[in-house]
Amino acid sequence: MLNDNEVIKMAMQNTLHALADPTRREILNLLKQSRMSAGDIVKYFSISRHLSVLKEAGLIRDEREGKFIYYELNATVLEEIMLWISELKGDTKND
């Protein structure tokens, strides 16, 4: 069984792996504008594996409506990555 530290480390690795691919970053840019069905996204990219990787990394959420699955950006994970990078750089907030 993984401890909390190991779970966080694995989540970070999955997220960074997902963000490393330029196609997946472009999919996130599309979803930043609005949620889209897989059919809408496939007009731009060959997506099957890309959507799976983004979903596993927690970067997108999906919701089934009838026979369609809609995807949307999950900015929470990106915010956590940005906070980690900021802390790594030594940036601090002066509140």
C-alpha positions, 0 to 999 in steps of 0.5 A: 500500500502506498503512503500519502507521499508516494501517492502525491509523487505518482500523481505529479509524475502522471501530470508532468508526463501528460503535460510533456506531449505537445498534442495533449497541451493543445487539447488542454488549450481547446478545453480552456475555451469550453467543454467539448465532446470527443467528436469535437476534439477529434476534428483537431487531433487523433485523440484516444490515447491522449484523452486517457493520459490527460484523464489519468493525470487528473487534468481533464474530467469527463461527463456522459450525456446520452451517447456523448462524452464531454470533456472539460479542463480540471484547473485544480491539478494545474494550480497544484503544479504551479504552486509546487513550481513556485515553491521550488523556485523559492517564490513566497506570497507576502500577504 
